[in-house]
């Protein structure tokens, strides 16, 4: 099995420990120790649980709105984008940072903005183009709130974790922050299962950076004019590769490759070959049909040359079969 979609659907065994059952009248020693371990790994004062959904992010936005103006990069997770739209429908203001044609966030826009909080991560969802949080701090005094599920940037003022991307299960997310930025959360409202399993996933998270260039070169050698790139892969996370194949819907390839136990993805939440095209590619200015060509890979282990050749040749074979079938329809 070759799992090249780990940042989209990273299934692991779920653990529920009796000792992590929370009781407001107990000292909850095991939970407190686990929370301390999390804070030692990511040095923030507070950890809250929140629903990693439109409603959960809306709650965060409402809390922040009491303290200042909010900006959101359109390159963030879908649940946050949906919450931002709903926030606007309720009569509040969101300042949106758009994506450029090359997949980079238009951070130059920050020079002219007076904002207090900005949701922007060190990478853009789907395409994994890197964003320098350090550079953003030179453009704004706003507190930076980042998704740290793929990589943690120490320059972030607040970080949060996506449970589905890390574990394959949809329980609460976690948000880490300092001071009193968000409301105090009673221990009885905290999700100990999320805390335990997200921490375990992060401790076991491994990526391989030696594969990317060899894999890309082999794809270009075999697929030639059938492959193209929306983004410069020298600007993406070192363990990720983003490309597109002409004239097919990526979900068709995802489904047929899964039969050969090769797992890839075409965008956020789309590792199973679902029908939605990449919202990110469309935000970069491409039409919906073109965005369906988009494919993302992440590398978690070293692949030998013969394994890379096998995977690429299988991708090429399945791709050509799909093209022929589509031409016959």
N, C-alpha and C positions, 0 to 999 in steps of 0.2 A: 504494500500500500504506500502511495506517495501523497502525503497530505500537504498541499501547497495553498491552503486556505485558512491557516490557523488563526489569523486575526479576524476572521469572519464567523467561524463556527468551530470553537475549540472545545469539543466534548470531553469531559472528564467524569470520574466517579464522584457522585455527590455524597458528602458526609454530613450526618446529623448526629451530634454528640449530646448525650443527656446532660453532661456537665455544663453545656452552654445554654441551657434553659434559663431564661431571665426571670427574676422575681424581684419586684420593687421593694420587698421587705427583706431581701437577702443581700449579702455582700458581693455575690456574683464574682468570686475570685478568679475563676477560669476565664470568664469573659474579659475582666479587667486586665488580666495578664496578656490575653490575645490582642486587646486594643493597644497595650503598651508595645507589644512586638511590632504592630503595624506602624505605630508612631516612631519607633526606632528606625524603621526602614524608610519611612517618609516623614521627615521632621516637621509635623504640624501639631498644633495644640489640641484640635478638636476633630472628631469623626462623627458624622451624621449618616444615617441611612435615608435614602429617598427612593421613590418609585422611578425607575429608569424608563420613563414614558412621557408623553405629552403633558399629562397632569402633574407629574413629579417635577419636571423642569419648570412648568408654569408656577408652581409653588415657590421655587427658588427665585424666579424672576420677580414675583410679587414681593418677596422679602427684600430683595435688592433695590427695588423701585423706591422703597422708603428712604434709601440712603443716597440715591443718585441716578444718573443717566446710564443706560445700558446699550452696548453695541454687541452684535453677534456676527461672526464670520459665517457666510453661507457654506463654508467648507466643513462645518461641524456635523455631529450626528443628527440623524433624521428626527429623533424625538425632540431634540432641542429646537430645531428649525420649526417643527409643528407647534411647539409651545410659544415660540416667538410670534408666529402668525396669530395664534389665539390671543396672546397678550395684546397685540395691536387691535384685534377685534373688540377687546374689552375697553379700548379707549386709551391705552398707554402707548408710549413711544419706544420704538426700537430703531436703532441705527444699524443698518446692514452693511457689512463689508463684502463686496463682491469678489469674484474670482476673475483673474486675467485669463487670456486665451491659453497660456502655458500652464495653468493650474495653480499658479501662485496666488496667495491672498493679496488683494490690493491694499497693502499696509500704508502706502503713501497717503491714502485718504485720512489717516489718523492725524496728520499734521494740522488739519483744519477742524478737528473735532474736539469738543469739550465734553468728555465722557468720564465716568467714574469707574465703570466696570466693562470688561470686554471678554466675551467668551471666544477664545481662540486657542487652538492647540498647536503643538510643535509639529504637527503633520496634518494634512488635509485628508479627510475620510476618502476611502475608495482608491485614490491614486497615490497616497502616501508621500506627496510632495512636502518637503520639509519647510517649516516656518521658523525663523529665528526669534524666539521669545526675547532674547537679549536685544536684538535690533528693535523690536516693538517697544521695549522699555525706553529706548532713546527717543521715541516719537510721542509717547503719552505717559501720563502719570496714573492712568487707570489701573486698577487691580486686574490682573490677568487670570482668568479661570480656564483651565485646560483639561482636556481628556488625556489621562496618562495611561490608558490601557495598553498602548503599544510601546510607548517610551515616556520616561519621566524627565522633564526639563526643570532643573532646580530653580530656574528664574521665575517659574509660575508662582503666583500668590495663592492660588486655590487649585486643587486638582480633584478630579473625580474618576471613577472607574465604572466601566460598562460590564455588568455581570455576564451578559450573553456572549460578548466577544471573548471573555476570559474563560468561561466555564461551560458554555453551551446551555445554561439554564437561565430562565428569566425571573430571578428574584430581585431584591432591592439592589440599587447601586450604592456606592459610598462616596461621600464628598469630604475632603479634608481641608481645613482652613484654620486661620489664626484669629485670635481676639473674639469679638462677638458679631462677626459678619452675618451669621445666620442664627436663627432662634435656638435656644437651648432645647435639647431633645432628651426627654426622660428615658432612662435605661429600658423601661418596659416597651418603648416604641422603637428600640434599636433592633436591627436584624442580625442576630448572632450567626445565623447560618450563612448569610451573605458575607459577613466579616471573615469567617473561617475559610470559606471556599475561595473567595477572591484572594485572600492572602496566600493560600496554598497554591493557587494558579500562578500568582506573581512569583512566588519562590521557585516554581518549576518552569517558569517561562524561559525559553532558550531560543535564540535566533542564530542563524549561520550567515556570515557575510562573504564567505569565499565563493559562493555558488553563482551569484547574480550575473557577473560579466560573462562567464563561460556559458551560462544558460541562454543569455540574450544573444550572444554570437551564434550559438548553435541554432536558435530559432530563426535568425536572419539567414543563415546559410541554407537551411532546409526550406523555409517558407518564401524566401526572396520577396517578390513584389506583393505577396498576399498579406504580409505583416506591415503594420505601421504603428506609430507612437503618438499618443496625445501629449505626452509629457517627456521632458528630458530625464531619463532615469539616473543621471548623475546627480539630480537634485532630489531624489526620493530616498526614503529610509534605506540603509545599506543592505537590509535583508529582504527588500521588496522589489518586485519587477512589475511594471505596468505596460501593456501593449494592446493592440487590437488586430482583429482578423477581418478582412474585407468581405462584405456581402453575406454574412451569416449572423444570426442572433446568438450571442454568447451562451445563452441558456441551453441551446441545442447541443453545443459542445460540452457544456458542464454535465449534462445528463448522460451523454454517451460515454464520456471519459470516466464517470463514476462506475460504470460497469466494468472498467478495467482497473478500478481502485486507484484512479488518479483524480484528486479532488482539487478543483480550482474555484474561483469566484468571479462574478461580474459586477460586484458592488456591495454596498452595505446591506447585510441581511439577505443576500441573494446567492449564498453558497449552494443552495439546493436547486439553482436554476429557475428561480421564480420569474414571473412575467415582467416585473418592473425594470425598466432600464436605469442606468446610473444617473441619479439626480445631479451628481457632481459634474459629470461630463456635460450635461445640459447647461449647468450654471456657468461653464467655461465658454458657452456660446455655440455649442454643437446642437444639431437637431436631434429629436428623439430616436429616429431610425439609426443614425450614426452612433449614438450613445450605446446602442445595444451591441455594438462590436467590442465593447470594453472588457478587458480581462485583467485581473490582478492576481499575483502570486506572492506568497511569503515563504521564506526558506527557514526551516527550523533545525535542519541537520545537514551535515556534509553529504553531498552526492558524488559518487564516483563518476568518471567520464562515461562509462558504459550505461550508468543509470540515467544520466542526462540525455544521452543519445536515445535510449529507449523511450523516455517520456516525450521528447521532442518529436521523434518519429511517429509515436502514437497520436500525438496532437495533430500532426500534419496529415496522417492517414484519415483520422476521423473528420477533420476539417474538409478534406477533399470529398469524402463520401457525402457529407452534409450538403456541400455545394452542388454536387451532381443531383442529389435528391431534390433539392430546392429548384433547380433548373427544370426538372421534370414536372413540377406542379404548375 
